[in-house]
C-alpha cells in the first residue's frame, strides 16, 4: 500500500470528516472524487485505488502534481489496505470494480473476485470503522433485458458475468444494511464523457474513425443502451451523499435521457468526425441484451436533473481524441526527423 499526502483547506459546516472514494482514479471515480472534494460539507476526500490498467492519475491532476494527491494505493480485496483507507472515515463511495462486459465472459472468476469479494471485504471494513453511509455504485444491467421502464423494486435477472457479479455485490450490501450499516445502492445507465478508457463504445468508435478504421459491430447493432453524461452521474452521487435519509437501505435508478442503438452511435460518430469509415459486423457475444430501460422518478424526487447531453459529450470526446491523434502524429514526425 502506498499513500500520497494530502492537504485540504479548512471548511465550515462539516458533515463528513472523511469520505473514501474507491476506484477514484477511474473514469467515473475521478469525476466523483473531484465533486466530493469541492463539497463544503466534506472535510477530506480520499481515493482508494489499486491503480489497474483503467486508472490514470492525470484524471485528477497534471503529472507534476500527482504526488500531492490524496491517494491510497491499495486493493479492496485486502483487509489491511481497506482498514488503512477507512480509518476515521464517515462515508464510502464504492466505485472500484471490473466493468468491461465482453471481458467478463472470458474472465468471470476475476470479475467475481473483484466485484463480489472486494465489496464484501470493503463492507466488513466499513462496519468495523463505524462508517455512517456506504454508497454502492451498481448498474442497470442487474435488471437484465427490459424494454419497459422499470422501478427499483423490479426483480433482478442479470445475464452477463459482469451483471451477475454486480447483483451479488448488491446482496452483500443489503445484508450489511440488515446488520446496521446505512447503505445506498445506485443503478446507473452507461456513463459517457471525456477520459473514458478506449475499450468503451464511444471512445473506441471515435478513435477507430479518426484512424480510418471500420467500426466493429457485434451482432445486428440494434441493441439499445441508455447513455448518461458522467458529470451528471457524479452530480447524482453527490446529491445522495448530501441527502442522507432515515432509511437503513435505499436504492435509486440513475437514467440518461437518450436510448441509442449501437448503429445510431456509429452514425453520430461518423457525423461528428466527418469520417464514414464503414462498419464491420462480427458474431454477437454470448449474451447481448436488447435494451435496459429504467425509471429514475425516485431520484428526480430529490431534485436530480440531467444537465448535459449525449451529443455534447460526443463532441468533447471527439476533441479529446483528435488532440491525441495530432500529438501522436507530431511525435512520429519528430522521431523520423
C-alpha positions in Angstrom: 0.0 0.0 0.0 1.3 3.4 -1.0 -0.1 6.7 0.5 0.2 10.1 -1.2 0.0 13.0 1.2 -3.0 15.4 1.1 -3.5 18.9 2.2 -7.1 20.3 2.3 -8.1 23.9 3.2 -10.4 24.1 6.3 -14.1 24.0 5.6 -17.2 25.0 7.5 -20.4 23.1 8.3 -18.7 19.8 8.1 -21.0 16.7 7.9 -18.3 14.2 6.9 -14.7 14.4 8.2 -13.5 11.9 5.6 -15.1 10.4 2.5 -13.3 7.5 0.8 -13.9 7.0 -3.0 -12.9 3.6 -4.2 -11.8 3.4 -7.8 -11.2 7.2 -7.7 -8.6 7.1 -10.4 -11.1 5.6 -12.8 -13.3 7.3 -15.4 -16.3 7.8 -13.1 -14.5 7.7 -9.8 -12.2 10.6 -10.7 -15.3 12.8 -11.5 -17.0 11.8 -8.3 -13.8 12.4 -6.2 -13.4 15.9 -7.6 -17.1 16.8 -7.0 -17.0 15.4 -3.4 -13.7 17.2 -2.6 -15.4 20.5 -3.5 -18.3 20.0 -1.2 -18.3 22.3 1.8 -19.8 19.6 4.0 -16.8 17.2 3.3 -13.6 18.0 5.2 -11.4 15.5 3.4 -11.9 13.2 0.3 -9.5 10.3 -0.2 -9.1 7.8 -3.1 -8.5 4.1 -2.6 -7.4 2.6 -5.9 -5.3 -0.4 -6.9 -4.1 1.5 -10.0 -5.1 -1.0 -12.6 -5.0 -0.6 -16.4 -8.1 1.6 -16.2 -6.6 4.0 -13.6 -5.0 7.3 -14.5 -3.6 9.9 -12.1 -3.9 12.6 -14.8 -7.7 12.4 -14.4 -7.2 14.2 -11.0 -4.1 16.4 -11.6 -1.2 17.0 -14.0 1.6 14.5 -13.8 3.8 17.0 -11.9 1.2 17.3 -9.1 0.4 13.5 -8.8 2.5 13.2 -5.6 0.3 15.7 -3.8 -3.0 13.8 -4.5 -4.8 12.2 -1.5 -4.5 8.7 -3.0 -4.0 5.4 -1.1 -2.8 2.7 -3.4 -4.4 -0.4 -2.2 -6.8 -3.3 -3.1 -10.4 -3.5 -1.9 -9.8 -7.3 -1.5 -7.1 -6.7 1.1 -8.3 -6.2 4.6 -5.1 -4.3 5.6 -5.5 -1.8 2.7 -9.2 -1.3 3.4 -8.6 -0.7 7.2 -5.9 1.9 6.5 -8.1 3.7 4.0 -11.2 3.7 6.1 -9.6 4.8 9.3 -11.8 7.7 10.7 -13.9 7.6 7.5 -17.5 8.7 7.8 -18.6 7.7 4.3 -17.6 5.4 1.5 -18.5 5.8 -2.2 -17.7 2.4 -3.8 -16.9 2.5 -7.5 -13.9 0.1 -7.7 -14.9 -2.7 -10.0 -14.2 -4.7 -13.1 -16.7 -3.3 -15.7 -15.9 -4.3 -19.2 -18.8 -6.6 -20.1 -17.3 -8.5 -23.1 -14.2 -9.4 -21.0 -16.4 -10.7 -18.2 -17.3 -13.7 -20.4 -13.6 -14.7 -20.7 -12.6 -13.8 -17.2 -15.6 -14.5 -15.0 -13.6 -15.6 -11.9 -11.7 -12.4 -11.8 -14.9 -10.3 -12.1 -16.5 -12.2 -9.2 -13.3 -11.9 -7.1 -13.1 -8.1 -7.5 -16.7 -7.2 -7.6 -18.1 -9.6 -5.0 -15.2 -10.5 -2.7 -13.9 -7.0 -2.9 -17.2 -5.5 -2.0 -17.6 -7.9 0.9 -14.2 -7.0 2.3 -14.9 -3.3 2.0 -18.3 -3.7 3.7 -16.6 -5.5 6.6 -14.1 -2.7 6.9 -16.8 -0.1 6.8 -18.7 -1.7 9.6 -15.5 -2.0 11.7 -14.6 1.6 11.0 -18.0 2.9 12.0 -18.8 4.4 8.6 -22.0 6.4 8.6 -23.0 5.9 5.0 -21.9 3.4 2.4 -22.9 4.3 -1.2 -22.5 1.4 -3.6 -22.5 2.1 -7.4 -24.1 -0.8 -9.2 -25.5 -0.9 -12.7 -28.8 -1.0 -14.6 -27.7 -4.3 -16.1 -28.7 -6.2 -12.9 -32.3 -6.0 -14.2 -31.4 -8.0 -17.3 -33.1 -7.2 -20.6 -36.0 -4.8 -20.1 -37.9 -2.8 -22.7 -40.3 -1.1 -20.4 -39.0 1.4 -17.8 -38.5 -0.5 -14.5 -38.5 0.9 -11.0 -36.2 -0.1 -8.2 -38.4 -2.9 -6.9 -38.2 -4.8 -10.2 -36.7 -8.3 -10.0 -33.0 -8.7 -10.9 -32.3 -11.0 -13.8 -28.7 -10.4 -14.8 -27.4 -12.2 -17.9 -23.6 -11.5 -18.1 -21.0 -12.5 -15.6 -20.4 -8.8 -15.0 -24.0 -8.1 -14.2 -24.3 -11.2 -12.1 -21.3 -10.1 -10.1 -22.8 -6.7 -9.5 -26.1 -8.2 -8.4 -24.2 -10.4 -5.9 -22.4 -7.4 -4.6 -25.7 -5.7 -4.1 -26.8 -8.7 -2.0 -23.8 -8.2 0.2 -24.6 -4.5 0.7 -28.2 -5.4 1.6 -27.0 -7.9 4.2 -24.7 -5.4 5.7 -27.5 -2.9 6.0 -29.6 -5.5 7.8 -26.6 -5.7 10.2 -26.7 -2.0 10.9 -24.7 -0.3 8.1 -26.6 2.6 6.5 -26.3 2.0 2.7 -27.5 3.3 -0.6 -27.3 1.5 -3.9 -27.3 3.4 -7.2 -28.1 1.6 -10.5 -26.9 3.9 -13.3 -27.1 3.5 -17.1 -24.0 3.7 -19.3 -21.8 6.7 -18.4 -20.0 8.6 -21.2 -17.6 11.5 -21.4 -14.0 12.5 -21.8 -11.3 10.5 -20.1 -13.1 7.2 -20.7 -10.9 4.1 -21.5 -10.9 3.3 -25.2 -12.3 -0.1 -24.6 -15.7 1.5 -24.1 -18.1 2.1 -27.0 -18.0 5.9 -27.6 -14.2 6.4 -27.3 -13.5 3.2 -29.2 -15.7 4.2 -32.2 -14.3 7.8 -32.2 -10.7 6.6 -32.2 -11.2 4.0 -34.9 -13.0 6.6 -37.1 -10.2 9.0 -36.7 -7.7 6.3 -37.6 -9.6 5.5 -40.8 -10.7 2.1 -39.5 -14.1 0.4 -39.8 -16.3 0.4 -36.6 -16.8 -3.2 -35.3 -20.5 -4.0 -34.7 -21.4 -7.1 -32.6 -24.5 -8.9 -34.0 -27.0 -6.6 -35.7 -26.1 -3.4 -33.9 -29.7 -2.8 -33.0 -29.1 -3.4 -29.3 -30.1 -0.2 -27.4 -28.4 1.4 -24.4 -29.3 4.5 -22.4 -26.3 6.9 -22.1 -25.7 9.2 -19.2 -23.1 12.1 -19.1 -20.5 11.2 -16.5 -20.8 14.7 -14.9 -24.5 14.1 -14.3 -23.8 10.7 -12.7 -21.2 12.4 -10.4 -23.9 15.0 -9.5 -26.4 12.3 -8.6 -23.8 10.6 -6.3 -23.1 14.0 -4.6 -26.8 14.5 -4.2 -27.2 11.2 -2.5 -24.3 11.9 -0.1 -25.9 15.3 0.8 -29.5 13.9 1.2 -29.0 11.2 3.7 -32.4 10.0 4.6 -33.5 7.9 7.6 -33.9 4.6 5.7 -31.2 2.0 6.6 -31.2 0.9 2.9 -32.1 3.0 -0.2 -32.0 2.1 -3.9 -32.1 4.6 -6.8 -32.0 4.2 -10.5 -30.0 6.8 -12.4 -31.1 7.0 -16.0 -30.0 9.0 -19.0 -32.4 10.8 -21.3 -31.4 9.1 -24.6 -31.8 5.5 -25.7 -29.5 4.8 -28.7 -28.8 1.7 -30.7 -25.1 0.8 -31.4 -25.9 1.6 -35.1 -27.1 5.1 -34.1 -24.0 5.7 -32.0 -21.9 4.7 -35.1 -23.9 7.2 -37.3 -23.4 10.0 -34.8 -19.6 9.2 -34.6 -19.4 9.4 -38.4 -21.2 12.7 -38.3 -19.1 14.4 -35.6 -15.8 13.1 -37.0 -16.7 13.8 -40.6 -15.3 10.3 -41.5 -17.6 7.5 -42.6 -15.1 4.6 -42.4 -17.7 1.9 -42.7 -18.9 -0.9 -40.5 -17.5 -4.4 -39.8 -20.1 -6.8 -38.4 -18.9 -9.7 -36.3 -20.6 -12.5 -34.3 -22.5 -11.3 -31.3 -21.3 -12.0 -27.8 -22.8 -15.0 -25.9 -25.5 -12.7 -24.3 -26.1 -9.2 -25.5 -29.3 -7.9 -24.0 -31.6 -5.9 -26.4 -32.1 -3.0 -24.0 -32.1 -1.7 -20.5 -34.7 0.9 -19.6 -35.1 2.2 -16.1 -37.3 4.8 -14.4 -35.5 7.2 -12.1 -38.5 9.1 -10.8 -37.4 8.3 -7.3 -34.1 10.1 -7.7 -35.7 13.0 -9.5 -37.9 13.4 -6.4 -34.7 14.5 -4.6 -34.2 17.3 -7.2 -31.9 15.5 -9.6 -31.9 16.7 -13.2 -29.6 15.8 -16.1 -27.8 18.9 -17.4 -25.6 17.6 -20.3 -26.5 15.7 -23.4 -25.0 12.8 -25.4 -24.1 14.9 -28.4 -22.4 17.4 -26.2 -20.3 14.7 -24.6 -19.6 13.1 -28.0 -18.2 16.4 -29.3 -15.9 16.6 -26.3 -14.7 13.0 -26.8 -14.0 13.8 -30.4 -12.0 16.9 -29.5 -10.1 14.8 -26.9 -9.1 12.1 -29.3 -8.4 14.5 -32.2 -5.8 16.2 -30.0 -4.3 12.8 -29.1 -4.0 11.8 -32.8 -2.4 15.2 -33.6 0.1 14.7 -30.7 0.9 11.2 -31.9 1.4 12.4 -35.5 3.7 15.2 -34.2 5.8 12.7 -32.2 6.1 10.4 -35.2 7.3 13.2 -37.4 9.8 14.3 -34.7 11.1 10.8 -34.4 11.6 10.5 -38.1 13.4 13.8 -38.5 
